[in-house]
Amino acid sequence: MTDTPPSSARADGVAALERAIAILDAFTAADRSLGLAEIAARTGLYKSTILRLANSLIRGQLLERLDDGRYRIGPAAFRLGALYQRSVVAMDVLLPIMRDLSEQSWESVAFYVRSGDLRTCLYRVESKHPIRYTIREGDVLPL
């Protein structure tokens, strides 16, 4: 275990914020919730550090603590995601075009934003085919 943030964080960032981001990044689309030990294993942070930072994340509604002691992403993450989604491309302009394209092609249509070697699905219109490759808004995939 290490509580040392990445070298880039020490040089030009705030270590506590970098650690809090690491906690949030420990969650994947497959995780409904994570226990303290799972977060520690995924982040390399000490449990005591996670507990301190989790309290701040809970106050900011970025994290929630469940009755069984496990953690899940909180509603503020959804609010921030929705704000980001709306800031990238005007939904009222893009979605009608995507719907028309899907109707004409009978295929699913997705809009992604790139970040390095990854892409995040911001908008998705599913095809009407009964068998299709499903990606959800918010899914992060390699390019």
HELIX and SHEET records of a PDB file:
HELIX    1   1 SER A    7  ASP A   12  1                                   6    
HELIX    2   2 ALA A   15  ASP A   25  1                                  11    
HELIX    3   3 LEU A   36  THR A   43  1                                   8    
HELIX    4   4 LYS A   47  ARG A   59  1                                  13    
HELIX    5   5 PRO A   75  VAL A   88  1                                  14    
HELIX    6   6 MET A   91  SER A  105  1                                  15    
SHEET    1   A 2 LEU A  63  ARG A  65  0                                        
SHEET    2   A 2 TYR A  71  ILE A  73 -1                                        
SHEET    1   B 3 VAL A 109  SER A 115  0                                        
SHEET    2   B 3 LEU A 118  VAL A 125 -1                                        
SHEET    3   B 3 VAL A 140  PRO A 142 -1                                        
END                                                                             
